[in-house]
């Protein structure tokens, strides 16, 4: 199988969609622990002013859609970059 820009971009998008769905489910099931993990990832920053998690269907869909599209673009640019650098090495 030849790796192309579109294949790489689609793989990034699919992986992002799966991880977004799993993460959203985790936040819904374990909101307090998810809040604690978020604080850990932000080096203990006080995030209390941000309020509680508000994961409704609208936030899930729009957040997921924008994230998947963003990572598709990142995958495409990465594939494009790989093509450029693989040509230089020949």
C-alpha atoms as one frame of an Amber mdcrd trajectory, in Angstrom:
protein
   0.000   0.000   0.000   1.330   3.401  -0.991   0.934   6.134   1.569  -0.701
   9.201   0.023  -1.705  12.589   1.402  -5.382  11.661   1.341  -4.844   8.298
   3.047  -2.765   9.893   5.796  -5.287  12.710   6.237  -8.187  10.250   6.411
  -6.327   8.077   8.933  -5.717  11.145  11.122  -9.401  12.100  10.861 -10.646
   8.604  11.700  -8.279   8.230  14.667  -9.364  11.654  15.934 -13.062  10.779
  15.614 -12.586   7.541  17.559 -10.535   9.208  20.304 -12.967  12.153  20.522
 -15.884   9.761  20.983 -14.065   7.699  23.627 -12.915  10.817  25.468 -16.420
  12.312  25.400 -17.878   9.084  26.778 -15.228   9.057  29.521 -16.030  12.662
  30.471 -19.733  11.845  30.576 -19.257   8.741  32.734 -16.469  10.096  34.987
 -16.818  13.904  35.073 -14.979  14.460  38.376 -12.010  12.310  37.405 -11.916
  13.947  33.955 -11.797  17.342  35.630  -8.887  16.169  37.794  -6.996  14.816
  34.752  -7.505  18.124  32.962  -5.934  19.932  35.917  -3.000  17.487  35.834
  -2.457  18.116  32.127  -2.493  21.867  32.706   0.232  21.635  35.382  -2.175
  22.084  38.265  -3.579  25.364  36.961  -6.732  26.503  38.726  -9.421  25.826
  36.139 -12.341  26.269  38.517 -13.272  29.548  36.802 -14.010  27.575  33.626
 -16.988  25.948  35.321 -18.265  22.410  35.007 -18.096  20.153  31.993 -21.054
  20.820  29.717 -21.034  17.948  27.261 -24.326  18.160  25.423 -25.001  16.791
  21.940 -24.277  20.171  20.364 -20.860  20.467  22.039 -20.077  16.852  21.198
 -20.982  17.215  17.508 -19.491  20.668  16.829 -16.371  20.020  18.891 -15.842
  16.662  17.217 -16.500  17.994  13.727 -14.069  20.889  14.044 -11.427  18.650
  15.626 -11.757  15.952  12.932 -11.553  18.520  10.123  -8.524  20.145  11.772
  -6.702  16.831  12.071  -7.606  15.894   8.494  -5.886  19.108   7.378  -2.892
  18.360   9.635  -2.620  14.855   8.154  -2.824  16.237   4.621  -0.108  18.829
   5.293   2.048  16.142   6.905   1.591  13.907   3.841   2.426  16.802   1.540
   5.533  17.546   3.601   6.619  13.907   3.485   6.283  13.921  -0.312   8.465
  17.021  -0.582  11.183  15.663   1.693  11.163  12.207   0.114  11.818  13.809
  -3.293  14.794  15.734  -1.914  16.436  12.551  -0.633  16.632  10.926  -4.094
